[in-house]
Amino acid sequence: MNPLDITQEEDRDDARVVRGFIELVRRTNTASPAPEDVRALREMMAAHAELWRVAGDLAQRTTLHLIEQASASAAVRESLARGAVELRAGLGFERAPALEKVVIEQVVLCWVRLNLFEQRLAAVLEEGTTAETVHFWEERVANGQRQLLRACESLARIRKLAQRSPDVTARVLSGVTQINIGREGAIGWHGT
């Protein structure tokens, strides 16, 4: 058998699994889903570990939602979406350990949000609106810059710790006792 045939067959199987999963999600997305559908959904997710990303990767879904809701042109939305994919890949998402993946998603989300805030501020300045409106968007941009910087610093710290000790992810996760959300929405992890 040709190796290409195996790949095409695997692709068809993967597509079939995803279609089945999407159908189960649709049937269970009700106030009282049928117990057999919920059971089938759980079994499918247990058998295919990555399926949760189709419906449940909220960080990616939020990023995509922000981009889709942007008031920019289709070209700008597509460019922003591609920029987010490129940034995620450039930060090594696919080969990153689980803890780094969480922070990489935050970096991407903050980057998208900051770009949208910057775009809105530019539009407000061009419109010549009130000083109060300009100040509001300047504050949003400044807050977005701080959040992006904190997310980048968190990623750098995690990577630096991982270089010192390969099992840092396990130690960091076992030492986390509290997750604080500050007044600006930043997440702070405090160990025991």
N, CA, C and O of each residue as an XYZ file, in Angstrom:
768
protein
N       0.850     -1.192      0.000
C       0.000      0.000      0.000
C       0.889      1.247      0.000
O       1.919      1.293      0.674
N       0.492      2.205     -0.730
C       1.209      3.477     -0.836
C       1.059      4.274      0.469
O      -0.062      4.407      0.959
N       2.162      4.817      1.059
C       2.051      5.607      2.293
C       1.092      6.783      2.148
O       0.450      7.179      3.121
N       0.988      7.343      0.950
C       0.068      8.449      0.715
C      -1.372      8.003      0.931
O      -2.192      8.767      1.441
N      -1.684      6.756      0.541
C      -3.036      6.227      0.744
C      -3.370      6.135      2.231
O      -4.500      6.407      2.637
N      -2.382      5.751      3.039
C      -2.602      5.682      4.490
C      -2.916      7.068      5.027
O      -3.846      7.235      5.816
N      -2.145      8.065      4.604
C      -2.364      9.433      5.059
C      -3.749      9.920      4.664
O      -4.452     10.526      5.473
N      -4.146      9.656      3.413
C      -5.469     10.085      2.969
C      -6.553      9.373      3.750
O      -7.568      9.978      4.094
N      -6.352      8.081      4.039
C      -7.333      7.327      4.821
C      -7.422      7.887      6.246
O      -8.517      8.022      6.791
N      -6.269      8.212      6.852
C      -6.263      8.789      8.196
C      -6.961     10.146      8.195
O      -7.701     10.465      9.125
N      -6.726     10.947      7.150
C      -7.396     12.242      7.047
C      -8.909     12.071      6.980
O      -9.651     12.817      7.620
N      -9.371     11.080      6.199
C     -10.817     10.828      6.113
C     -11.360     10.390      7.467
O     -12.442     10.818      7.872
N     -10.607      9.530      8.177
C     -11.038      9.089      9.505
C     -11.103     10.265     10.471
O     -12.061     10.392     11.233
N     -10.078     11.135     10.443
C     -10.064     12.313     11.308
C     -11.253     13.219     11.008
O     -11.909     13.714     11.924
N     -11.527     13.434      9.726
C     -12.653     14.277      9.338
C     -13.967     13.669      9.806
O     -14.863     14.387     10.249
N     -14.085     12.348      9.709
C     -15.293     11.654     10.162
C     -15.475     11.826     11.676
O     -16.586     12.069     12.148
N     -14.382     11.700     12.426
C     -14.442     11.867     13.886
C     -14.870     13.288     14.232
O     -15.735     13.485     15.086
N     -14.269     14.278     13.577
C     -14.609     15.681     13.860
C     -16.075     15.954     13.521
O     -16.777     16.609     14.292
N     -16.539     15.456     12.373
C     -17.960     15.653     12.018
C     -18.872     15.019     13.065
O     -19.862     15.622     13.479
N     -18.534     13.799     13.493
C     -19.332     13.132     14.530
C     -19.320     13.910     15.837
O     -20.341     14.018     16.516
N     -18.154     14.452     16.183
C     -18.037     15.232     17.404
C     -18.887     16.501     17.335
O     -19.599     16.839     18.281
N     -18.800     17.189     16.212
C     -19.583     18.421     16.045
C     -21.074     18.111     16.135
O     -21.834     18.885     16.716
N     -21.493     16.990     15.564
C     -22.908     16.599     15.644
C     -23.306     16.326     17.101
O     -24.382     16.734     17.536
N     -22.442     15.642     17.848
C     -22.736     15.392     19.267
C     -22.783     16.695     20.065
O     -23.628     16.858     20.945
N     -21.885     17.610     19.760
C     -21.892     18.915     20.433
C     -23.217     19.616     20.157
O     -23.831     20.176     21.066
N     -23.655     19.585     18.904
C     -24.927     20.218     18.540
C     -26.090     19.584     19.308
O     -26.958     20.293     19.817
N     -26.106     18.255     19.390
C     -27.215     17.569     20.079
C     -27.170     17.771     21.595
O     -28.212     17.750     22.250
N     -25.979     17.966     22.154
C     -25.881     18.137     23.608
C     -25.924     19.600     24.032
O     -25.910     19.898     25.226
N     -25.976     20.492     23.088
C     -26.004     21.922     23.394
C     -27.449     22.376     23.638
O     -27.954     23.283     22.976
N     -28.086     21.728     24.591
C     -29.472     22.045     24.965
C     -29.572     22.063     26.481
O     -28.643     21.663     27.182
N     -30.705     22.532     26.977
C     -30.906     22.593     28.432
C     -30.897     21.199     29.047
O     -30.347     21.016     30.133
N     -31.488     20.218     28.385
C     -31.480     18.841     28.901
C     -31.148     17.860     27.776
O     -32.037     17.299     27.135
N     -29.842     17.668     27.551
C     -29.439     16.743     26.491
C     -29.754     15.303     26.863
O     -29.843     14.960     28.042
N     -29.919     14.482     25.868
C     -30.172     13.057     26.101
C     -28.950     12.436     26.774
O     -27.821     12.658     26.337
N     -29.170     11.660     27.836
C     -28.037     11.044     28.551
C     -27.131     10.208     27.644
O     -25.916     10.187     27.840
N     -27.707      9.520     26.656
C     -26.878      8.709     25.762
C     -25.983      9.594     24.878
O     -24.877      9.190     24.519
N     -26.456     10.787     24.531
C     -25.623     11.715     23.762
C     -24.479     12.249     24.614
O     -23.350     12.363     24.136
N     -24.761     12.577     25.870
C     -23.714     13.060     26.785
C     -22.679     11.960     26.993
O     -21.477     12.223     26.988
N     -23.148     10.727     27.177
C     -22.243      9.596     27.368
C     -21.378      9.400     26.105
O     -20.170      9.184     26.208
N     -21.991      9.475     24.941
C     -21.242      9.323     23.685
C     -20.210     10.445     23.526
O     -19.097     10.207     23.056
N     -20.582     11.663     23.919
C     -19.661     12.796     23.854
C     -18.456     12.565     24.759
O     -17.316     12.792     24.356
N     -18.715     12.114     25.984
C     -17.609     11.826     26.919
C     -16.689     10.737     26.388
O     -15.465     10.845     26.470
N     -17.297      9.680     25.841
C     -16.497      8.572     25.311
C     -15.647      9.025     24.125
O     -14.484      8.642     23.998
N     -16.244      9.843     23.261
C     -15.500     10.322     22.103
C     -14.338     11.206     22.542
O     -13.239     11.105     21.996
N     -14.576     12.073     23.528
C     -13.508     12.952     24.010
C     -12.420     12.156     24.726
O     -11.245     12.520     24.665
N     -12.801     11.072     25.403
C     -11.808     10.220     26.059
C     -10.961      9.485     25.019
O      -9.762      9.290     25.217
N     -11.578      9.085     23.924
C     -10.871      8.349     22.883
C      -9.989      9.252     22.020
O      -8.991      8.799     21.459
N     -10.360     10.526     21.914
C      -9.634     11.474     21.062
C      -9.307     12.712     21.899
O     -10.084     13.666     21.941
N      -8.159     12.685     22.557
C      -7.794     13.689     23.558
C      -7.824     15.127     23.048
O      -8.118     16.033     23.827
N      -7.536     15.369     21.785
C      -7.459     16.739     21.272
C      -8.813     17.331     20.873
O      -8.888     18.512     20.535
N      -9.871     16.541     20.906
C     -11.184     17.045     20.481
C     -11.699     18.196     21.334
O     -12.493     19.006     20.855
N     -11.271     18.284     22.568
C     -11.775     19.361     23.430
C     -11.503     20.721     22.823
O     -12.239     21.672     23.085
N     -10.457     20.832     22.016
C     -10.126     22.130     21.408
C     -11.188     22.592     20.415
O     -11.327     23.793     20.188
N     -11.942     21.665     19.816
C     -12.966     22.044     18.845
C     -14.028     22.919     19.497
O     -14.457     23.911     18.907
N     -14.456     22.570     20.701
C     -15.535     23.324     21.350
C     -15.112     24.009     22.633
O     -15.771     24.960     23.055
N     -14.048     23.571     23.267
C     -13.783     24.031     24.615
C     -12.514     24.817     24.858
O     -12.250     25.197     25.999
N     -11.721     25.077     23.842
C     -10.518     25.872     24.069
C     -10.933     27.337     24.117
O     -10.913     28.042     23.108
N     -11.309     27.775     25.312
C     -11.895     29.101     25.465
C     -10.917     30.228     25.147
O     -11.333     31.281     24.664
N      -9.642     30.029     25.403
C      -8.671     31.081     25.082
C      -8.638     31.314     23.569
O      -8.672     32.455     23.109
N      -8.571     30.229     22.808
C      -8.563     30.385     21.354
C      -9.900     30.914     20.848
O      -9.943     31.754     19.950
N     -10.985     30.420     21.427
C     -12.309     30.887     20.995
C     -12.487     32.372     21.294
O     -13.068     33.101     20.490
N     -11.993     32.824     22.445
C     -12.085     34.247     22.792
C     -11.263     35.083     21.816
O     -11.711     36.135     21.360
N     -10.067     34.613     21.501
C      -9.225     35.329     20.544
C      -9.941     35.445     19.201
O     -10.001     36.526     18.616
N     -10.477     34.340     18.721
C     -11.188     34.357     17.436
C     -12.429     35.239     17.495
O     -12.743     35.943     16.535
N     -13.129     35.199     18.618
C     -14.321     36.029     18.777
C     -13.953     37.517     18.722
O     -14.632     38.300     18.057
N     -12.896     37.900     19.410
C     -12.451     39.295     19.365
C     -12.146     39.727     17.933
O     -12.522     40.818     17.503
N     -11.465     38.858     17.214
C     -11.108     39.182     15.826
C     -12.365     39.284     14.961
O     -12.496     40.211     14.161
N     -13.283     38.337     15.120
C     -14.508     38.338     14.318
C     -15.374     39.557     14.607
O     -16.056     40.056     13.711
N     -15.356     40.041     15.845
C     -16.197     41.170     16.231
C     -15.535     42.516     15.961
O     -16.139     43.565     16.182
N     -14.296     42.484     15.483
C     -13.591     43.734     15.202
C     -14.359     44.527     14.154
O     -14.942     43.958     13.231
N     -14.353     45.822     14.306
C     -15.070     46.672     13.360
C     -14.252     46.952     12.109
O     -14.645     47.771     11.279
N     -13.140     46.289     11.973
C     -12.244     46.515     10.834
C     -12.771     45.808      9.592
O     -13.757     45.073      9.647
N     -12.109     46.040      8.496
C     -12.461     45.385      7.227
C     -12.126     43.899      7.300
O     -11.413     43.449      8.198
N     -12.654     43.149      6.338
C     -12.377     41.715      6.276
C     -10.878     41.461      6.123
O     -10.346     40.511      6.697
N     -10.204     42.303      5.356
C      -8.758     42.144      5.163
C      -8.001     42.329      6.478
O      -7.057     41.593      6.766
N      -8.417     43.302      7.263
C      -7.757     43.535      8.553
C      -8.054     42.377      9.503
O      -7.156     41.919     10.209
N      -9.294     41.897      9.533
C      -9.633     40.755     10.393
C      -8.813     39.530     10.012
O      -8.282     38.840     10.882
N      -8.710     39.261      8.719
C      -7.939     38.099      8.260
C      -6.459     38.272      8.599
O      -5.802     37.316      9.012
N      -5.939     39.475      8.428
C      -4.534     39.734      8.773
C      -4.297     39.544     10.262
O      -3.285     38.970     10.662
N      -5.213     40.018     11.074
C      -5.089     39.859     12.526
C      -5.154     38.383     12.918
O      -4.390     37.936     13.773
N      -6.049     37.635     12.306
C      -6.150     36.196     12.585
C      -4.861     35.482     12.194
O      -4.359     34.645     12.944
N      -4.335     35.808     11.038
C      -3.081     35.184     10.602
C      -1.916     35.611     11.486
O      -1.019     34.817     11.768
N      -1.933     36.868     11.920
C      -0.907     37.342     12.843
C      -0.941     36.584     14.155
O       0.105     36.263     14.719
N      -2.151     36.294     14.648
C      -2.298     35.535     15.896
C      -1.761     34.120     15.724
O      -1.077     33.605     16.609
N      -2.063     33.486     14.594
C      -1.562     32.137     14.319
C      -0.036     32.157     14.230
O       0.638     31.287     14.782
N       0.494     33.149     13.537
C       1.951     33.265     13.382
C       2.632     33.528     14.727
O       3.683     32.953     15.013
N       2.043     34.390     15.548
C       2.613     34.669     16.869
C       2.612     33.415     17.728
O       3.613     33.104     18.373
N       1.496     32.691     17.741
C       1.395     31.445     18.510
C       2.478     30.471     18.061
O       3.171     29.882     18.890
N       2.625     30.302     16.744
C       3.641     29.378     16.222
C       5.042     29.874     16.554
O       5.907     29.089     16.941
N       5.266     31.189     16.400
C       6.576     31.760     16.685
C       6.998     31.615     18.138
O       8.188     31.560     18.451
N       6.015     31.555     19.017
C       6.306     31.366     20.441
C       6.455     29.889     20.801
O       6.683     29.542     21.960
N       6.322     29.020     19.789
C       6.562     27.588     20.007
C       5.420     26.848     20.654
O       5.646     25.908     21.416
N       4.193     27.251     20.367
C       3.027     26.650     21.020
C       2.984     25.132     20.859
O       2.757     24.417     21.835
N       3.197     24.637     19.654
C       3.020     23.197     19.390
C       3.962     22.318     20.207
O       3.579     21.221     20.611
N       5.168     22.773     20.455
C       6.136     21.942     21.182
C       6.265     22.349     22.661
O       7.056     21.765     23.403
N       5.494     23.338     23.074
C       5.603     23.851     24.451
C       4.932     22.906     25.451
O       3.957     22.232     25.118
N       5.460     22.861     26.674
C       4.777     22.122     27.742
C       3.446     22.801     28.079
O       3.208     23.943     27.688
N       2.600     22.099     28.794
C       1.237     22.559     29.080
C       1.196     23.947     29.720
O       0.401     24.788     29.302
N       2.026     24.198     30.711
C       1.999     25.489     31.395
C       2.385     26.620     30.449
O       1.782     27.692     30.488
N       3.376     26.393     29.607
C       3.756     27.412     28.625
C       2.632     27.663     27.627
O       2.413     28.802     27.215
N       1.918     26.610     27.234
C       0.807     26.774     26.292
C      -0.251     27.725     26.850
O      -0.790     28.562     26.125
N      -0.540     27.588     28.134
C      -1.527     28.474     28.768
C      -1.072     29.929     28.643
O      -1.862     30.803     28.288
N       0.186     30.179     28.931
C       0.705     31.549     28.897
C       0.832     32.052     27.460
O       0.576     33.226     27.195
N       1.220     31.186     26.539
C       1.296     31.589     25.126
C      -0.086     32.038     24.646
O      -0.200     33.040     23.940
N      -1.119     31.314     25.019
C      -2.484     31.717     24.637
C      -2.818     33.096     25.203
O      -3.488     33.891     24.544
N      -2.355     33.381     26.417
C      -2.595     34.702     27.008
C      -1.826     35.788     26.269
O      -2.342     36.888     26.073
N      -0.600     35.490     25.858
C       0.183     36.458     25.084
C      -0.562     36.786     23.792
O      -0.696     37.956     23.434
N      -1.043     35.770     23.097
C      -1.749     35.979     21.826
C      -3.029     36.774     22.052
O      -3.319     37.708     21.305
N      -3.795     36.412     23.073
C      -5.037     37.126     23.377
C      -4.753     38.597     23.698
O      -5.443     39.488     23.202
N      -3.753     38.842     24.516
C      -3.388     40.222     24.861
C      -2.920     40.994     23.635
O      -3.226     42.178     23.497
N      -2.185     40.342     22.749
C      -1.699     40.985     21.530
C      -2.863     41.401     20.633
O      -2.889     42.514     20.108
N      -3.821     40.494     20.465
C      -5.007     40.811     19.646
C      -5.774     41.963     20.271
O      -6.134     42.921     19.586
N      -6.023     41.870     21.572
C      -6.786     42.910     22.266
C      -6.098     44.266     22.146
O      -6.754     45.271     21.872
N      -4.791     44.300     22.346
C      -4.048     45.556     22.240
C      -4.160     46.138     20.832
O      -4.360     47.342     20.674
N      -4.033     45.300     19.821
C      -4.161     45.788     18.447
C      -5.544     46.376     18.189
O      -5.668     47.401     17.518
N      -6.572     45.740     18.712
C      -7.929     46.263     18.526
C      -8.111     47.586     19.272
O      -8.753     48.504     18.762
N      -7.549     47.684     20.473
C      -7.624     48.945     21.221
C      -6.895     50.062     20.478
O      -7.390     51.185     20.382
N      -5.715     49.738     19.955
C      -4.941     50.726     19.192
C      -5.724     51.191     17.965
O      -5.742     52.378     17.640
N      -6.365     50.244     17.292
C      -7.158     50.575     16.111
C      -8.311     51.510     16.476
O      -8.588     52.480     15.771
N      -8.970     51.203     17.577
C     -10.113     52.032     18.001
C      -9.637     53.418     18.424
O     -10.295     54.412     18.116
N      -8.511     53.503     19.120
C      -7.970     54.802     19.502
C      -7.647     55.627     18.262
O      -7.948     56.820     18.218
N      -7.044     55.012     17.265
C      -6.726     55.736     16.032
C      -8.001     56.261     15.365
O      -8.026     57.381     14.856
N      -9.059     55.442     15.372
C     -10.329     55.872     14.774
C     -10.935     57.037     15.561
O     -11.459     57.983     14.972
N     -10.861     56.963     16.892
C     -11.401     58.027     17.745
C     -10.643     59.332     17.505
O     -11.250     60.398     17.409
N      -9.336     59.246     17.409
C      -8.536     60.447     17.156
C      -8.857     61.043     15.789
O      -8.890     62.262     15.626
N      -9.089     60.179     14.818
C      -9.425     60.648     13.474
C     -10.808     61.313     13.440
O     -11.026     62.279     12.710
N     -11.742     60.774     14.249
C     -13.102     61.318     14.289
C     -13.152     62.674     14.977
O     -14.076     63.457     14.754
N     -12.177     62.944     15.795
C     -12.181     64.200     16.542
C     -13.249     64.224     17.620
O     -13.937     65.234     17.773
N     -13.405     63.164     18.357
C     -14.415     63.094     19.411
C     -13.952     63.819     20.672
O     -12.924     64.497     20.669
N     -14.708     63.671     21.729
C     -14.440     64.390     22.972
C     -13.143     63.910     23.632
O     -12.671     62.799     23.395
N     -12.601     64.774     24.449
C     -11.378     64.448     25.192
C     -11.636     63.261     26.121
O     -10.747     62.441     26.350
N     -12.834     63.177     26.642
C     -13.192     62.074     27.547
C     -13.121     60.728     26.808
O     -12.630     59.745     27.363
N     -13.601     60.682     25.579
C     -13.554     59.454     24.780
C     -12.117     59.097     24.426
O     -11.729     57.931     24.497
N     -11.333     60.090     24.048
C      -9.920     59.858     23.732
C      -9.214     59.309     24.971
O      -8.455     58.344     24.874
N      -9.455     59.911     26.123
C      -8.835     59.458     27.365
C      -9.232     58.010     27.675
O      -8.392     57.208     28.083
N     -10.499     57.683     27.483
C     -10.979     56.316     27.728
C     -10.177     55.322     26.897
O      -9.707     54.318     27.432
N     -10.009     55.578     25.602
C      -9.299     54.647     24.731
C      -7.797     54.661     24.982
O      -7.137     53.636     24.813
N      -7.249     55.796     25.379
C      -5.828     55.824     25.759
C      -5.595     54.936     26.977
O      -4.588     54.231     27.047
N      -6.502     54.965     27.917
C      -6.393     54.107     29.105
C      -6.509     52.631     28.727
O      -5.790     51.791     29.269
N      -7.404     52.318     27.806
C      -7.552     50.933     27.352
C      -6.261     50.452     26.680
O      -5.813     49.328     26.908
N      -5.677     51.308     25.858
C      -4.418     50.960     25.187
C      -3.315     50.748     26.235
O      -2.582     49.760     26.176
N      -3.203     51.662     27.178
C      -2.164     51.535     28.211
C      -2.361     50.256     29.021
O      -1.393     49.557     29.318
N      -3.593     49.949     29.376
C      -3.887     48.722     30.121
C      -3.558     47.495     29.266
O      -3.000     46.519     29.767
N      -3.903     47.545     27.983
C      -3.580     46.446     27.078
C      -2.085     46.227     26.957
O      -1.620     45.089     26.897
N      -1.327     47.322     26.919
C       0.136     47.221     26.858
C       0.678     46.558     28.121
O       1.556     45.699     28.046
N       0.154     46.958     29.282
C       0.609     46.351     30.544
C       0.280     44.860     30.591
O       1.106     44.055     31.021
N      -0.918     44.492     30.152
C      -1.299     43.076     30.171
C      -0.428     42.247     29.235
O      -0.011     41.144     29.587
N      -0.153     42.778     28.040
C       0.706     42.056     27.103
C       2.113     41.915     27.676
O       2.709     40.840     27.601
N       2.636     42.978     28.238
C       3.972     42.921     28.823
C       4.030     41.891     29.953
O       4.982     41.114     30.033
N       3.017     41.878     30.827
C       2.990     40.899     31.926
C       2.914     39.473     31.398
O       3.585     38.583     31.921
N       2.107     39.246     30.369
C       2.005     37.900     29.794
C       3.348     37.472     29.202
O       3.770     36.330     29.383
N       4.015     38.378     28.502
C       5.341     38.080     27.928
C       6.362     37.810     29.026
O       7.162     36.881     28.916
N       6.337     38.614     30.082
C       7.258     38.409     31.206
C       6.991     37.063     31.885
O       7.931     36.374     32.282
N       5.736     36.691     32.017
C       5.390     35.392     32.616
C       5.941     34.254     31.770
O       6.493     33.292     32.303
N       5.793     34.358     30.462
C       6.309     33.323     29.574
C       7.833     33.229     29.695
O       8.388     32.132     29.762
N       8.500     34.373     29.722
C       9.958     34.380     29.854
C      10.390     33.759     31.178
O      11.352     32.992     31.217
N       9.687     34.085     32.264
C      10.034     33.511     33.582
C       9.851     32.001     33.594
O      10.706     31.273     34.098
N       8.743     31.531     33.043
C       8.485     30.090     33.013
C       9.560     29.378     32.205
O      10.047     28.319     32.602
N       9.921     29.958     31.082
C      10.958     29.332     30.251
C      12.318     29.350     30.938
O      13.086     28.395     30.826
N      12.613     30.426     31.643
C      13.890     30.505     32.363
C      13.930     29.461     33.476
O      14.949     28.800     33.675
N      12.823     29.314     34.198
C      12.754     28.294     35.243
C      12.879     26.898     34.655
O      13.524     26.032     35.246
N      12.276     26.674     33.511
C      12.328     25.358     32.877
C      13.752     25.016     32.446
O      14.134     23.846     32.462
N      14.540     26.016     32.063
C      15.933     25.761     31.688
C      16.743     25.319     32.891
O      17.631     24.476     32.774
N      16.437     25.888     34.042
C      17.162     25.529     35.271
C      16.785     24.142     35.756
O      17.634     23.395     36.243
N      15.513     23.800     35.624
C      15.020     22.543     36.161
C      13.960     21.977     35.226
O      12.881     22.556     35.108
N      14.238     20.866     34.562
C      13.297     20.305     33.594
C      11.931     19.937     34.179
O      10.936     19.923     33.453
N      11.871     19.642     35.472
C      10.576     19.262     36.057
C       9.867     20.447     36.703
O       9.031     20.261     37.587
N      10.193     21.663     36.268
C       9.628     22.861     36.875
C       8.110     22.923     36.732
O       7.422     23.404     37.633
N       7.589     22.443     35.613
C       6.143     22.505     35.417
C       5.436     21.743     36.521
O       4.461     22.235     37.088
N       5.913     20.552     36.832
C       5.283     19.753     37.878
C       5.409     20.438     39.239
O       4.458     20.454     40.021
N       6.586     21.003     39.517
C       6.778     21.672     40.798
C       5.942     22.944     40.900
O       5.355     23.219     41.947
N       5.884     23.712     39.831
C       5.103     24.949     39.854
C       3.635     24.627     40.059
O       2.965     25.254     40.879
N       3.128     23.640     39.309
C       1.719     23.299     39.434
C       1.389     22.738     40.806
O       0.324     23.035     41.347
N       2.286     21.924     41.392
C       1.997     21.367     42.704
C       2.129     22.422     43.800
O       1.531     22.274     44.866
N       2.900     23.484     43.559
C       3.087     24.524     44.556
C       2.073     25.646     44.473
O       2.059     26.527     45.333
N       1.225     25.635     43.456
C       0.231     26.700     43.318
C      -0.869     26.487     44.336
O      -1.529     25.448     44.346
N      -1.057     27.463     45.181
C      -2.118     27.371     46.182
C      -3.205     28.383     45.947
O      -4.311     28.249     46.470
N      -2.902     29.388     45.168
C      -3.864     30.474     45.028
C      -3.643     31.158     43.691
O      -2.507     31.392     43.279
N      -4.736     31.475     43.022
C      -4.649     32.272     41.804
C      -5.394     33.555     42.084
O      -6.601     33.540     42.327
N      -4.676     34.674     42.051
C      -5.282     35.972     42.319
C      -5.496     36.718     41.030
O      -4.625     36.725     40.159
N      -6.637     37.342     40.897
C      -6.894     38.201     39.758
C      -6.905     39.616     40.285
O      -7.773     40.005     41.067
N      -5.905     40.392     39.833
C      -5.752     41.769     40.301
C      -6.779     42.693     39.690
O      -7.587     42.276     38.860
N      -6.747     43.934     40.095
C      -7.742     44.885     39.618
C      -7.641     45.156     38.134
O      -8.600     45.641     37.534
N      -6.496     44.854     37.519
C      -6.357     45.053     36.079
C      -6.555     43.755     35.321
O      -6.342     43.711     34.109
N      -6.961     42.686     36.017
C      -7.232     41.438     35.340
C      -6.010     40.547     35.174
O      -6.100     39.516     34.508
N      -4.876     40.908     35.754
C      -3.669     40.079     35.617
C      -3.774     38.907     36.559
O      -4.339     39.016     37.647
N      -3.234     37.800     36.140
C      -3.243     36.617     36.989
C      -1.900     36.526     37.697
O      -0.845     36.607     37.069
N      -1.955     36.357     39.006
C      -0.740     36.189     39.784
C      -0.757     34.839     40.460
O      -1.759     34.482     41.079
N       0.315     34.077     40.364
C       0.386     32.761     40.971
C       1.259     32.846     42.189
O       2.375     33.363     42.137
N       0.754     32.342     43.275
C       1.509     32.390     44.519
C       1.678     30.969     45.033
O       0.692     30.262     45.238
N       2.906     30.549     45.241
C       3.185     29.201     45.725
C       3.102     29.141     47.240
O       2.944     30.153     47.924
N       3.215     27.922     47.737
C       3.138     27.718     49.188
C       4.458     27.993     49.849
O       4.574     27.871     51.069
